[in-house]
Amino acid sequence: MKSCRPDEIARVIDHTLLRPDAVEEDVVRLCEEALVYGFHSVCVSPCFVEKARGLLGKSPVRVCTVIGFPAGTSTASVKVYEAMEAELFGADELDIVMNMALAKMGRWDDLRREIGSVVMASPGSLHKIILETGCLNDDEIIRASQAAAEAGAEFVKTSTGFGPRGASIRDVELMKRAVSGRALIKAAGGIRTLGQVVSFLQAGASRIGTSSGVRIMEECLNRDPEV
């Protein structure tokens, strides 16, 4: 990605608010910012999905929420219920934390079944499977990405932002090779500058999750248009 047109940058950002101390006032501000800048979505905790849906109405900004967040250790049936309820309350996109223990144990069929059960239970949503790459080695990142794509997920995502580290360029490159076009990549975790956004997009990400969306957009809007 050579250009950094503000509209292009805004369209790939999931404007994120997942702090456990966030309140409705913060969600209102998040949605207002998303409407002003034209972000792809707001990503909020499940308890705020209905609020965000009401604030955004029929605007182009989508409502995203998280499932099994942040550790991914809920049972598959709990994740299925979470996904169904989120969809009922108005979520358009679900960022689902996979069961990392299954990946660490090499139980790839079980991981595919878990992901597939959530995907099937929420057919009206777009699904992004969070790997938490900071907990995985290269082979586990590759195999988990493949399992997610094979289970029908539309995206694989690097991190929750609450793990041992955020996204890296290497993570994105590994994930992109692993899915071979069967799924897209979302980079998230520690992305706070325009330069980072552009680097991750160049590496193969199609979506960026960040709580620094306004800062990134201001940097983009103030950038020399000739650069």
N, C-alpha and C positions, 0 to 999 in steps of 0.2 A: 504494500500500500504506500504509494509515493506521496499522495496528497493528504492534507489534514483538514479538509473542509468541515466546518462545524456540524453541518447536517449529517455528513457521513459518520462522524465520530459519535454524535448523539444517538444515531440509529442502532449502534451496536452495544450501547450501555444499558445494563440492568442496574438501575439506581437503587442502591441497597441500604436497608435499615434493619439490622438483625441484632442490635444491642439488646440484651435482656432487660435493661432499664428504660427502654423506649416507651413513650406514652402516646396517646392519641394526637396530642399537639404536634409531636414529631412526625407522625404519619401524615397529618395534614400538610405540613411543610414539605415533606418528601414528595407528595403528589403534586403540590403546586409547582415545585421545582421541575418535576418531570414534564408537566404541561408547558412550562415556559421554555425549556430547552429542547423538548421533543425527544426525550429518552425512549428507548424501546419499551422498557417496563419499569415498574417499581417492584422491588423484591422485599416482602415484609413477612413477619412471623405469622403463623396460621391464625392467631387470635385477631389479627388486623386485616385479614383478607376482605371481609365484608365491608369494613370501613373504607378501605382503599377502593373497592369496587364502586361504592356509592359516590366517592369523591371524583373518580375518573369518568364515571358514566359511560357514554358511548364514544369517548375520545379514542384516538389510536393507541394511547399508552396502555400496555397490557399489565395485568396483575399477576405477579409471580410470588410463590411462597415455597417454603421448605418442608420436607418430609423426613422424619427420622433424624431431625437436626438436634445437636451437631455431631453426635457420635455414631449414628447409624446402627445402634445396637438394639433397637426395637425389633420385635418379631415381625415377620412378613405380614401377618394378618393385621397388626397394628398400623403398619405403613399403608396397607391397602385401605383401611378405614380412614386414615388421615387424608389420603389422596382423594377418596370419594367425597369426604366432607369439604375439603378445600375446593373441589370442583363445584359442589353444590352452592358454596358461599360466593362463587364468582371468580375463582382463580383460572387463569388462562395457561399458566406454565408452572411446572412443579420441579423443584431442584431437590432430588432425592439422594440422601446419603446412603451409600451401599453399606452392607455388612462387611467391614474390613476383615473381620476374623475369618470369614469364608475365603477371602483372597489370600490371607496369610497362611491358611491351611491348604490352599490349592484345591478347594472344593468348588470348581468352576461351574459344574452342572447345577449345584445348589444356588450359586450366585445368580446364574441365568434364570433359574426358576423364580427366585425372589424378585428380581427386577421385572421379569415378565409378568408376574402376578400384579404388580403395581401398575404397569403400563396398561394391561388389559382392563383393570378396574377403573381406569380414568381415561377413556378413549377420546374425550373432548379436550384433553390437555396436551401440551408439548412437554416432554420429559427430558430432564437433564440429570444424569447420574453423577453424583459427586464421589470421586475416588479417594480423596484426601491423599494426594500423591506424596506428601511428606512422610507418610507412614509406610510407603511401599518402595520396593526396589524396582529396577527397570523392567524386569520380566513380569512382575506383578502388575505394574502399570499397563503393560502391553496386553496381558491376558485379561485384566479387568475391563479395559477398554473394549476388547473384542467381545467379551461376555455381554457388556451393556448393549453394544450394537446388535449382536445376535438376538438379544431379548426384545428388540424393537424400540429402544430409546433413540430419540432424535439427536441428542447431544451427550457427550461426556464432558465432565467439568473437573477442573483440577482440585479445588480446595474449598473448605468451608469458610476459611478466614479465622477459624478457631483452633486449627491444628498446629503441628510443630513448626510449620513454615507455610508460606504462600506459594503462588504459582512460580514456575520457572520456564524459561524458553525451552529447555530440554524436555520438560514434561509435555509441553504442547507438541513438540516435534515427535516425541515417542507416540503420543496419543493419535496424532494425525496419521502416522504411518500404520498404526495398529488397526484403525477403523477402515482404512482404505476407501474413503468416500461414503461409507455406509452410515456415518453419523458426523455431526459437526462438533466443534470444540468450543467450550467456554473456559476462558482463563479468569480466575478469581483468586483473591488473597494477596494483599500487599500491593495492589495496583493503585498508585496515587498520582501519577503524572502522565501528561500527554505522551511523552517519549516512551514510557512503558506501554501505553495502549498501542501505539503504532508498532512497537517491536513485537508485541504479542500477535497483532493482526498479521504482520509480515511472516511470522513463524507458522501461521496456519489457524489461529483462532478466528471464530466468526462472531463471538459474543464476549463481552467483558463485564464481569461483575465487580462493582466498586462502590464504596461509600463516599468516594471523593469525586463524584460525577460533576458537581458544580465547579469545583476547583479545576478539574480537567477541562471543562468547557470554557471557563474564563481564560485559561491558558491558551486554548485553541482560538478563541475569539480575539485575543490580544496579540496573536502571533503575526509576524510579518507575512502578508499574503504571497510574497515572492519566494518564501522559503519552501 
